[in-house]
Amino acid sequence: MIYIIGLGIQGKSSLSQRALNIIKNANLLVGGKRHLACFHEFKGKRIVIGSDLNKVIKVLTPHSSLLTPNYAVVLATGDPNFFGIADFLIRNLGKNKVEIIPNVSAMQEAFARIKENWNDARFLSVHGKYRGQGVKGSRGQEKNAFDTIVDKIVNYNKVGIFTDPENTPSKIARALLDKGIKDYTAYVCEDLGTEKEKITQGTLSQIAKKKFSPLNVMILIRGQGFNPRTLEPSNPAFFGIPDSEFSHSKGMLTKQEIRVIALSKLKIKDNSIVWDIGAGSGSLSIEAALFARNGMVFAVEKEKKRITHIEKNKRKFLAANLEIIKKNAPAGLKSLPSPDAVFIGGGGKDIDKILDICAKKIKPKGRIVVNAVTIETLSTAAEFFKKAGWTMEIISVNIAKTKHVPVGFKQGDAANLNLFNACNPVFIIVGEKP
């Protein structure tokens, strides 16, 4: 058995007698240097948690000699289940191998210090997650990931943030100011529970100029004068946003009616990972991001002008979970996380190579939806799914929309009437991985 025990800001004195007895009788004590220092009398083996958590897993496997004859204890801060190590250990060891004994988290203590309720707060963490992780875009991994979390912050009026020595309160404040966001009151709670404890309140401009202890949490609260409607998309998130709501040029977007069908075939869930390849203006990426609020959407596009439209649409619709990959496919797909759904709106002569990479990386039961306007793309996609043994469906979509003929236009009896104007037919090929 592995016990994951949280320490409050008071350290050892915050633990119950049961937790103290468990630690006393353990063979192995794992934790940060600060945690282990609270138990100088411990006689068993000690292991310091470093940046590589996989090393911790190796010593906690059931076959490890360090777990006999009794058990191991992993020391954590506050509630190990709240942006803590518990999730990582459970994913690698299994729920039946661990027991969690939580404590009061630093975030709880921080809200208590500033005397604000946290009933309606949103919690985010940049602690140790934004260095060398995520997807490497044109500006580098750390910048892209940091941008993503800053984009999320602006959606909420009350936010608690776990920071780290690299992603500091000052850096977060500057990033928000760079986006034109000024309406938060910021609180930085440093070294809680120690003699150095300090609470700093200020505007984002004031916080951006200060340095803080590495041990801190940040709280952002919008003023009473803020109108949340100013941050809402100009059009609510519903199925099939009108084409006119998107920034685009020369009709380079997946049209509303086609987009609705494609989205329905992708079967996007709240936590889905979605690739939109040949994203154009990003209309499908935007709608996918609005459905997959707790997931991630990657819009892959190589053309600079189209990327500009995607960026505008991302800002307009507050799609914080949309990442723009400024590369060509299939090369730009190799570093992306495995998707649950893939939409291919462009691919040209490389469609077969793109399908091959997507098929290898997509999760079981994942869906690939290809929009084709040429017989060649239709044939290539259909043949690919057939050879792969996937479940396949092909839809031919022929749409005609009314077009008004104005008075005075030389159309005889048709003037001032509405006629149907046919759109080019589109073939939608759907493949589901076994």
Backbone torsions as a table, in degrees:
resi	resn	phi	psi	omega
1	MET	NA	139.7	175.8
2	ILE	-111.6	121.7	176.2
3	TYR	-97.4	127.5	175.4
4	ILE	-106.8	109.9	-171.8
5	ILE	-114.3	125.3	179.0
6	GLY	-89.6	137.7	175.0
7	LEU	-104.1	135.6	174.9
8	GLY	-79.3	-178.7	-176.8
9	ILE	-67.3	-15.9	176.7
10	GLN	-83.5	-1.1	177.8
11	GLY	74.3	-134.0	-175.3
12	LYS	-58.5	-37.2	-177.1
13	SER	-68.6	-12.1	179.4
14	SER	-82.9	-7.1	-174.4
15	LEU	-88.4	148.0	174.7
16	SER	-74.5	165.7	179.3
17	GLN	-64.2	-34.7	178.2
18	ARG	-62.5	-45.6	179.6
19	ALA	-62.7	-40.5	178.8
20	LEU	-63.3	-39.8	179.1
21	ASN	-67.8	-38.3	177.8
22	ILE	-61.9	-44.6	179.4
23	ILE	-64.7	-41.7	-177.9
24	LYS	-59.9	-38.4	-174.7
25	ASN	-95.9	6.7	-179.7
26	ALA	-77.9	155.3	173.0
27	ASN	-84.1	-34.1	-171.0
28	LEU	-133.2	134.8	178.5
29	LEU	-121.8	119.7	-177.6
30	VAL	-116.8	134.9	179.6
31	GLY	176.1	177.3	174.9
32	GLY	-70.9	163.3	-179.3
33	LYS	-56.9	-39.9	-179.3
34	ARG	-64.1	-38.3	179.4
35	HIS	-70.7	-45.8	-177.7
36	LEU	-64.2	-29.7	179.7
37	ALA	-64.2	-19.6	178.4
38	CYS	-74.7	-11.9	-174.3
39	PHE	-129.6	57.5	-178.7
40	HIS	-65.1	-21.0	-178.8
41	GLU	-84.1	-6.8	-177.1
42	PHE	-64.0	131.2	-173.2
43	LYS	-97.8	-10.6	-178.6
44	GLY	-83.7	-166.8	-179.6
45	LYS	-76.7	140.2	177.9
46	ARG	-118.6	140.1	174.7
47	ILE	-133.2	126.6	179.9
48	VAL	-83.6	131.9	176.3
49	ILE	-76.6	122.1	176.2
50	GLY	-104.9	-158.6	-178.7
51	SER	-75.4	-23.3	-179.5
52	ASP	-95.6	96.4	-177.2
53	LEU	-71.7	-18.5	179.0
54	ASN	-63.9	-28.3	176.7
55	LYS	-65.8	-32.8	177.3
56	VAL	-66.5	-40.5	-179.9
57	ILE	-60.8	-38.4	-177.9
58	LYS	-60.8	-37.6	-179.0
59	VAL	-85.4	-8.6	-179.5
60	LEU	-105.6	3.4	177.6
61	THR	-65.7	152.7	-177.0
62	PRO	-56.8	-25.1	-177.2
63	HIS	-88.4	-1.3	-178.2
64	SER	-68.7	132.2	179.1
65	SER	-67.4	-18.4	-178.3
66	LEU	-73.5	-11.7	-178.6
67	LEU	-92.1	-4.2	-179.6
68	THR	-110.1	148.7	4.9
69	PRO	-85.6	-6.2	-175.4
70	ASN	-108.8	-99.7	-172.9
71	TYR	-162.5	177.7	178.6
72	ALA	-117.1	153.5	175.5
73	VAL	-123.0	130.8	173.2
74	VAL	-106.8	121.3	179.6
75	LEU	-90.7	135.2	-179.4
76	ALA	-134.0	176.6	178.6
77	THR	-97.7	128.4	174.6
78	GLY	62.5	-126.3	178.0
79	ASP	-94.1	110.3	-177.8
80	PRO	-61.0	-17.2	-179.6
81	ASN	-89.4	-4.8	-175.9
82	PHE	-110.0	91.5	-174.5
83	PHE	54.7	35.6	-177.1
84	GLY	-117.4	-167.2	-172.6
85	ILE	-79.4	-13.7	-174.3
86	ALA	-58.6	-43.6	-178.1
87	ASP	-60.7	-43.2	179.4
88	PHE	-62.0	-44.4	-178.6
89	LEU	-67.5	-39.4	179.7
90	ILE	-65.9	-41.3	179.9
91	ARG	-63.7	-31.3	-176.9
92	ASN	-95.2	-25.4	-175.8
93	LEU	-111.9	-24.1	-177.9
94	GLY	98.5	148.8	-176.9
95	LYS	-65.0	-33.1	-176.8
96	ASN	-74.8	-5.4	-178.0
97	LYS	-99.3	-7.8	-174.6
98	VAL	-128.8	155.9	169.4
99	GLU	-131.9	134.2	-176.2
100	ILE	-108.1	128.9	175.1
101	ILE	-117.9	99.7	-174.0
102	PRO	-80.7	166.2	175.8
103	ASN	-134.8	-178.0	176.2
104	VAL	-72.1	129.3	-177.1
105	SER	-80.9	159.9	176.7
106	ALA	-61.7	-31.2	179.3
107	MET	-67.4	-40.7	175.3
108	GLN	-60.1	-45.4	179.8
109	GLU	-61.4	-40.2	-178.1
110	ALA	-64.7	-45.9	178.4
111	PHE	-63.6	-34.3	176.6
112	ALA	-66.0	-38.5	-178.9
113	ARG	-64.7	-40.0	-177.9
114	ILE	-90.1	0.5	174.9
115	LYS	58.7	46.8	176.0
116	GLU	-122.7	139.4	175.5
117	ASN	-73.2	157.3	179.4
118	TRP	-120.9	24.9	-179.7
119	ASN	-60.5	-39.0	-174.8
120	ASP	-110.5	19.6	-177.6
121	ALA	-85.2	154.5	173.4
122	ARG	-111.7	140.1	-175.3
123	PHE	-118.1	133.8	-179.2
124	LEU	-134.3	158.7	178.5
125	SER	-136.7	131.7	170.2
126	VAL	-109.9	9.5	-173.7
127	HIS	-70.9	109.0	174.1
128	GLY	66.7	11.9	-173.6
129	LYS	-108.8	-8.9	-169.8
130	TYR	-121.3	31.0	173.3
131	ARG	-121.5	109.3	177.1
132	GLY	72.3	21.3	177.7
133	GLN	-124.7	173.7	179.2
134	GLY	83.6	-153.2	-175.7
135	VAL	-109.6	132.5	-177.6
136	LYS	-85.4	108.6	178.1
137	GLY	-100.2	-163.2	-174.8
138	SER	-68.1	-20.3	-178.9
139	ARG	-103.4	3.0	177.9
140	GLY	99.6	160.6	-173.5
141	GLN	-65.0	-49.3	-173.3
142	GLU	-62.9	-43.5	-178.1
143	LYS	-62.6	-44.7	-179.6
144	ASN	-62.1	-46.3	-178.6
145	ALA	-65.6	-39.7	179.3
146	PHE	-66.0	-41.9	176.3
147	ASP	-57.0	-40.0	-178.1
148	THR	-60.6	-45.0	-177.2
149	ILE	-72.7	-33.2	175.8
150	VAL	-64.7	-39.3	176.5
151	ASP	-60.9	-35.1	179.1
152	LYS	-70.1	-38.0	-177.3
153	ILE	-55.9	-43.7	-172.5
154	VAL	-67.2	-10.7	179.1
155	ASN	-81.0	-7.4	-171.8
156	TYR	-127.6	148.9	-179.5
157	ASN	-87.2	-20.3	-179.0
158	LYS	-140.7	117.1	-172.9
159	VAL	-133.7	132.3	171.3
160	GLY	-107.2	130.1	-173.2
161	ILE	-126.1	125.9	170.4
162	PHE	-84.5	116.3	-177.3
163	THR	-96.7	-179.3	171.1
164	ASP	-146.5	175.4	-174.6
165	PRO	-61.0	-21.2	179.5
166	GLU	-95.1	-41.9	178.5
167	ASN	-99.2	80.2	-170.4
168	THR	-86.0	167.0	173.4
169	PRO	-57.6	-36.9	179.4
170	SER	-63.9	-42.2	-179.9
171	LYS	-66.2	-41.2	178.7
172	ILE	-64.0	-44.0	179.7
173	ALA	-61.7	-43.0	179.3
174	ARG	-63.9	-40.1	179.8
175	ALA	-63.3	-39.4	177.8
176	LEU	-67.1	-41.9	178.5
177	LEU	-63.3	-36.9	178.8
178	ASP	-63.2	-25.6	178.2
179	LYS	-91.2	5.4	179.2
180	GLY	82.4	12.8	179.7
181	ILE	-92.0	119.6	-177.1
182	LYS	-129.7	-5.3	-165.6
183	ASP	-93.4	25.6	175.4
184	TYR	-104.1	144.0	161.4
185	THR	-94.2	129.1	-175.7
186	ALA	-108.0	142.4	174.0
187	TYR	-125.9	129.9	174.9
188	VAL	-118.8	118.4	-176.4
189	CYS	-105.9	109.3	-173.7
190	GLU	-103.8	144.7	170.5
191	ASP	46.1	47.5	-177.8
192	LEU	-58.8	135.9	177.4
193	GLY	84.1	0.9	-179.9
194	THR	-113.1	174.7	177.8
195	GLU	-67.3	-20.1	-178.4
196	LYS	-92.6	6.7	-176.6
197	GLU	-52.7	134.6	-178.7
198	LYS	-150.1	135.9	177.4
199	ILE	-114.7	121.1	179.4
200	THR	-112.8	125.5	176.0
201	GLN	-113.3	138.9	179.1
202	GLY	-176.4	176.9	174.3
203	THR	-77.1	168.0	177.3
204	LEU	-62.0	-36.5	178.2
205	SER	-62.6	-39.8	179.4
206	GLN	-69.6	-43.6	-179.1
207	ILE	-65.0	-36.5	-177.8
208	ALA	-61.4	-22.1	-176.7
209	LYS	-94.8	-4.1	-172.7
210	LYS	-104.3	161.5	172.0
211	LYS	-112.9	145.8	-175.1
212	PHE	-131.8	159.7	174.7
213	SER	-61.4	145.8	178.5
214	PRO	-59.5	-26.5	179.3
215	LEU	-90.6	92.9	-179.7
216	ASN	-153.2	160.3	166.6
217	VAL	-126.3	150.8	-177.1
218	MET	-117.1	136.9	177.5
219	ILE	-124.0	131.9	178.7
220	LEU	-118.8	129.1	-179.5
221	ILE	-133.6	127.9	178.6
222	ARG	-77.8	149.2	179.5
223	GLY	-70.6	165.5	-176.6
224	GLN	-67.0	-24.6	-177.9
225	GLY	-78.4	-3.5	-177.4
226	PHE	-75.7	133.6	176.6
227	ASN	-101.4	108.8	-176.0
228	PRO	-60.5	-18.8	-179.3
229	ARG	-65.6	-22.3	-178.8
230	THR	-69.6	-16.3	178.9
231	LEU	-104.5	1.9	179.4
232	GLU	-83.6	149.3	174.5
233	PRO	-58.6	148.1	179.8
234	SER	-64.7	-18.9	176.8
235	ASN	-125.8	129.9	-178.8
236	PRO	-64.3	157.6	-179.5
237	ALA	-76.0	104.5	173.9
238	PHE	-139.0	168.7	-174.7
239	PHE	-70.5	115.5	177.1
240	GLY	87.7	65.0	177.9
241	ILE	-66.9	134.2	-178.6
242	PRO	-56.9	144.4	-179.5
243	ASP	-57.0	-33.4	-176.4
244	SER	-65.1	-17.3	-179.6
245	GLU	-79.5	-13.3	-176.0
246	PHE	-100.8	144.0	170.1
247	SER	-76.8	126.2	-179.8
248	HIS	-161.6	168.1	177.3
249	SER	-136.1	142.0	176.3
250	LYS	54.6	33.6	176.0
251	GLY	68.7	17.6	-178.2
252	MET	-80.2	71.8	173.2
253	LEU	-154.7	155.8	175.6
254	THR	-74.7	115.6	-173.0
255	LYS	-61.7	154.8	-172.0
256	GLN	-50.0	-52.6	-174.6
257	GLU	-67.8	-40.3	177.8
258	ILE	-67.0	-39.7	179.9
259	ARG	-60.6	-41.1	179.7
260	VAL	-61.2	-44.6	-179.9
261	ILE	-65.2	-45.5	-179.1
262	ALA	-61.5	-43.4	179.4
263	LEU	-63.0	-39.3	179.9
264	SER	-65.6	-34.1	-179.7
265	LYS	-78.0	-23.4	178.3
266	LEU	-72.9	-24.4	179.1
267	LYS	54.7	54.0	-177.9
268	ILE	-73.9	134.0	177.2
269	LYS	-106.1	173.8	-176.9
270	ASP	-58.8	-32.9	-176.0
271	ASN	-112.7	22.0	-176.4
272	SER	-70.2	148.0	167.8
273	ILE	-100.6	122.4	-172.7
274	VAL	-124.5	135.8	170.6
275	TRP	-106.2	133.4	171.8
276	ASP	-117.9	104.1	-172.3
277	ILE	-97.8	124.9	-172.2
278	GLY	73.8	56.4	-166.3
279	ALA	-70.5	-17.6	179.7
280	GLY	63.3	-118.4	178.1
281	SER	-87.7	-8.4	179.2
282	GLY	85.6	17.7	-177.7
283	SER	-61.6	-43.5	178.7
284	LEU	-71.1	-37.2	177.3
285	SER	-58.4	-43.5	-179.0
286	ILE	-61.6	-49.5	-178.8
287	GLU	-64.8	-38.8	178.2
288	ALA	-62.5	-40.5	179.9
289	ALA	-66.0	-34.4	179.1
290	LEU	-70.1	-27.8	176.1
291	PHE	-82.6	-40.4	-177.1
292	ALA	-94.2	60.3	-174.5
293	ARG	-58.8	-35.1	-179.9
294	ASN	-102.9	14.2	176.7
295	GLY	-112.3	-148.8	-178.7
296	MET	-151.8	139.4	177.7
297	VAL	-120.2	132.7	179.6
298	PHE	-114.0	114.3	179.0
299	ALA	-95.1	112.1	-177.0
300	VAL	-98.9	116.3	-177.2
301	GLU	-150.5	138.0	-176.7
302	LYS	-101.3	-24.8	-175.0
303	GLU	-79.8	126.3	-175.5
304	LYS	-61.2	-41.8	-178.4
305	LYS	-64.6	-39.6	179.2
306	ARG	-69.5	-37.2	177.8
307	ILE	-60.8	-38.1	177.1
308	THR	-59.6	-40.1	177.9
309	HIS	-67.1	-40.5	178.3
310	ILE	-60.7	-43.3	-179.3
311	GLU	-62.8	-40.8	177.7
312	LYS	-64.0	-43.7	-179.6
313	ASN	-67.2	-36.3	177.5
314	LYS	-61.2	-44.3	179.2
315	ARG	-66.3	-41.7	-176.9
316	LYS	-63.5	-43.1	-175.2
317	PHE	-96.8	8.3	176.8
318	LEU	53.2	43.7	-177.9
319	ALA	-85.6	73.6	-176.9
320	ALA	-63.4	-25.5	-178.8
321	ASN	-92.2	21.3	175.7
322	LEU	-107.8	122.0	178.6
323	GLU	-110.5	126.4	-179.1
324	ILE	-93.7	121.3	178.7
325	ILE	-102.3	106.6	-173.4
326	LYS	-87.7	63.8	-178.9
327	LYS	-143.3	166.9	176.1
328	ASN	-87.1	148.3	172.4
329	ALA	-94.0	144.9	11.9
330	PRO	-90.2	-7.9	-175.5
331	ALA	-58.0	-37.6	-176.5
332	GLY	-74.5	-2.5	-176.5
333	LEU	-92.9	-17.4	-168.7
334	LYS	-65.2	-30.9	-176.7
335	SER	-93.8	-0.9	-177.2
336	LEU	-78.7	149.5	176.3
337	PRO	-68.3	155.1	-177.6
338	SER	-58.3	128.6	-176.2
339	PRO	-89.5	161.2	169.0
340	ASP	-94.9	-25.9	-178.1
341	ALA	-149.5	144.1	179.8
342	VAL	-132.5	130.6	173.1
343	PHE	-113.4	128.0	178.8
344	ILE	-114.4	103.8	-179.9
345	GLY	-101.1	-7.4	178.7
346	GLY	-156.8	149.9	-177.9
347	GLY	-175.0	-30.7	177.5
348	GLY	55.5	-134.4	-175.9
349	LYS	-68.3	-16.7	-178.7
350	ASP	-95.3	13.7	-175.3
351	ILE	-57.6	-37.4	-179.3
352	ASP	-67.3	-39.8	178.2
353	LYS	-67.7	-39.0	178.9
354	ILE	-64.5	-46.0	178.8
355	LEU	-60.8	-37.7	-179.1
356	ASP	-63.1	-46.2	178.7
357	ILE	-66.0	-43.4	-179.9
358	CYS	-60.7	-42.4	-178.0
359	ALA	-64.9	-34.6	-179.5
360	LYS	-74.1	-34.9	-173.2
361	LYS	-94.3	-22.2	-176.0
362	ILE	-69.1	148.1	-178.3
363	LYS	-73.8	157.3	175.3
364	PRO	-55.7	139.5	-176.3
365	LYS	71.4	5.9	175.6
366	GLY	-71.8	158.5	-175.9
367	ARG	-121.2	137.1	172.2
368	ILE	-112.8	126.2	178.2
369	VAL	-117.4	123.5	-179.2
370	VAL	-112.2	126.1	171.7
371	ASN	-94.7	123.0	-177.4
372	ALA	-124.1	135.4	174.0
373	VAL	-112.1	-5.8	177.7
374	THR	-117.1	152.3	177.9
375	ILE	-63.3	-34.3	-178.3
376	GLU	-64.5	-44.9	178.9
377	THR	-65.9	-41.7	177.0
378	LEU	-57.6	-48.3	-177.3
379	SER	-63.7	-43.9	-178.4
380	THR	-64.0	-45.5	-178.5
381	ALA	-65.9	-44.6	-179.0
382	ALA	-63.3	-42.6	179.7
383	GLU	-65.5	-37.3	179.7
384	PHE	-62.3	-50.5	-178.5
385	PHE	-65.0	-35.3	179.3
386	LYS	-64.5	-47.8	-179.9
387	LYS	-65.9	-33.6	-178.6
388	ALA	-76.1	-11.7	-179.8
389	GLY	76.4	23.1	179.6
390	TRP	-83.5	155.0	168.9
391	THR	-68.1	131.6	-173.7
392	MET	-132.8	146.4	175.2
393	GLU	-139.9	137.5	177.8
394	ILE	-123.1	130.7	-178.3
395	ILE	-121.4	129.2	173.7
396	SER	-100.3	120.0	-175.4
397	VAL	-111.7	118.8	176.6
398	ASN	-121.4	115.6	-173.8
399	ILE	-122.7	137.6	171.8
400	ALA	-126.4	132.2	-178.3
401	LYS	-118.8	148.7	-178.5
402	THR	-67.7	143.3	177.9
403	LYS	-134.2	127.9	-177.2
404	HIS	-81.1	132.2	175.3
405	VAL	-99.0	110.3	-173.3
406	PRO	-69.1	158.2	176.1
407	VAL	-63.0	139.6	178.4
408	GLY	94.7	-17.2	177.4
409	PHE	-75.5	137.2	-172.6
410	LYS	-77.2	76.5	178.5
411	GLN	-127.5	20.5	177.5
412	GLY	59.4	-129.0	-176.7
413	ASP	-67.4	-14.9	-177.8
414	ALA	-80.5	-12.7	-178.1
415	ALA	-60.0	137.2	-179.9
416	ASN	66.5	23.8	175.6
417	LEU	-120.4	174.6	179.0
418	ASN	-110.5	124.6	179.1
419	LEU	-115.0	155.4	175.2
420	PHE	-82.3	131.6	178.3
421	ASN	-113.9	115.8	-174.7
422	ALA	-75.7	137.7	174.1
423	CYS	-93.0	159.3	177.1
424	ASN	-62.3	139.4	178.8
425	PRO	-66.0	146.7	179.1
426	VAL	-127.0	136.4	175.5
427	PHE	-103.6	127.8	178.7
428	ILE	-111.0	116.3	-179.0
429	ILE	-107.1	124.7	-176.2
430	VAL	-116.2	125.9	176.0
431	GLY	-124.4	136.0	178.4
432	GLU	-117.6	125.8	-177.8
433	LYS	-72.0	135.2	-179.9
434	PRO	-61.4	NA	NA
